[in-house]
């Protein structure tokens, strides 16, 4: 057992207690969740807090200059993908609270999730590869180890392939929802 293990256990218990207390006051449905759903709920609350902090910190770094080097800049750029996390978590909250998939809040969250995923994961990838290409032309990558180059180029490329796949699935879901809403609205207008 490491020296930090007691602290980690304490931190987990107190942070879960804080989330449990706030959640039970703010959301009446929280008390109806199973123990495992409550743990998942609490985890997602802190995941949202983490995402906001990461977006602020990494956004500041990514908008700054690249004087700190390529690796911190690219890492900050990649961490901006956390912008989609709150919407992914909100989808779980809506499911846990038994919201119907066609409700306004569910549809709006789904569209925001799809848009934020696209902007924060797919649109930032070409910027990353452009910066890497620039550094490659200047010879900076020659000073890096093979492992560093692998972590800088290959791992993000694998993540980008997965992001494209997930975005495709999100886009299909968003398309189904939007087209069904238009069909429902058209049917209502025809009845009137």
N, C-alpha and C positions, 0 to 999 in steps of 0.2 A: 504494500500500500504506500502510495507516495505521500509526501508531507502535505500536499495541497488537497488530498482526498477529503478530509473533514470539511474544509472550507467549501469545496465544490458541492458536497452534499447539503451543507447549510444554505449555500446560494440557491440551489435548486429548490429546496423546501420553501425558503422565504420568497423567492420570486414567484413560485407557483401560488403561494398563499396570497401574495399581492394581487396577482391576476384573478385568482378565485374570488377575492373580496370585491374587487372592482367589477368584475364580470357579473357576479350575482346581483349587484345593485343596478347596473346599467342594462342588463339583458335578462328578462325574466325566464327566457327559455334555457338559460345556462343550467339551472337546477334540474331540468328534466333530462339532461344528457347523462350518458353512462360515465363511469369513472374514466374510462379510456378516451371517450370523446372530450371530457373536461381537460384531460392532460393534453390532448391534441389542440384544443381551443387555447389553452394557456401558452402552449408552444408557439402557436401562430400569432398570438398577441405580441410576444417578444420577437418573433420573426419580423413583424411589421415595424416594430421600433428599431430593430437592427437595420432593416432595409432603409428606413428614413435617414438614419445616421450615416450609413454607407453612401447613400446618394449625395448627401450634403458634403461629406469629406472627399469622396472621389470626384464629385463634380467640380469642387474647388481645385483639385489637382489637375484634372483633365482640361479645365478651362485655362489653367496657368500655362507657363512655358514648359518646355521639355528639358530644362537645364539639369534636372535631377537625374536624367538618363532615360533610356528607352524602356527598361523593364518596369520602373514604377509608373511611368506614364501609361504604358499599355495595360498594366494591371488595373490602374484607376479607371481607364476607359472600359475595360471588360467588366469591372464591378458595377458600372452603371446599369448593368442588366438587372440589378435589384429593383429598378423602377417598376417592373411588372409584378414583383412579389406581393405587394399589398392587394392587388386585384386577384391574384391566384388564391391568396388566403381568404379574401372576401367571398370568393366563390365557395370555398369550403364552409365558411360560416353560414352562408345562405342555404347550402345543402343541409347542414346540421340543424338549422332552424326550420327545416321543411318548407322552404319557399318553393313555389311552383316555378318551373323553368321559364314560363312565359310572362312572369310578372315584370313590371317596368324596372324595378331595381335589379333583377337578375339579368335582364337584357342589357341595360345600361352598363352594368359591371362587366358583362361578357364582352361588349364592344370596347370598353376602356381597356380591358385585359388584353384583347387582341391588338389594339392600337399601341399600347405601351410595350407589349412584347415585340412588335414590329420595330418601333422606334428605338427601343433600348437594346435590343439584341441583334436585329438584322441590319438596321441602318448604320450602327456604329462599327460593324465588322469591316466594311470597305475602308473606313478611316484608319482602322488599326493596320490593315494590310498596306495601305498607302504609306503610313509612317514607317513600318518595317522596311518597305521597299526603299524609302528615302535613306534610312540608316544603312541598309545593305549597299546602296550605291556609294555611300561615303566611307565604307569599310569598317564601320563600328562593329558590325556583327562578327567580323573576323577575330575580334578580341574576346569573343564569348566562347564558352565551352560548348560542346555538342549538346549536353544536357540543357543548358540555358537556351540554346537555339530551338531545341525540341519543345521546351516548355513555352517558348515565345511564339512558335509558328504551328507546330503539329497539333498540340493539345487544343488550342483555340479553333483550329480548322475542324477537328473532330466535334467540338462543341457546336460549331456553326452548322455542321451537317445535321446534328440532332435538333438544333433550333429551327432549321428549315422544315424538318419533319413535323415538329410540334406546331409550328406556325401554320403549316398546311392543314393540320387537323383543326386548329382553332378557326382558321378561315372558313373551312367547310361548315363547322358548327355555327359560326356567325352568319354565314350565308343562309343556312337552313332557317335560323331564327328570323332573320330579316325578311326572307321571302314568305315565310308563314305569316308574319305580321302584315305584310302587304296583301296577301290573300285574304286574311281575316278582315282587314279594313275594306277591301274591295267587296267582299261578300256582304258586309254590313251596309255599305253604300247602295248596293243593288237591292237589298231588302227595303231600304228607306225609299 
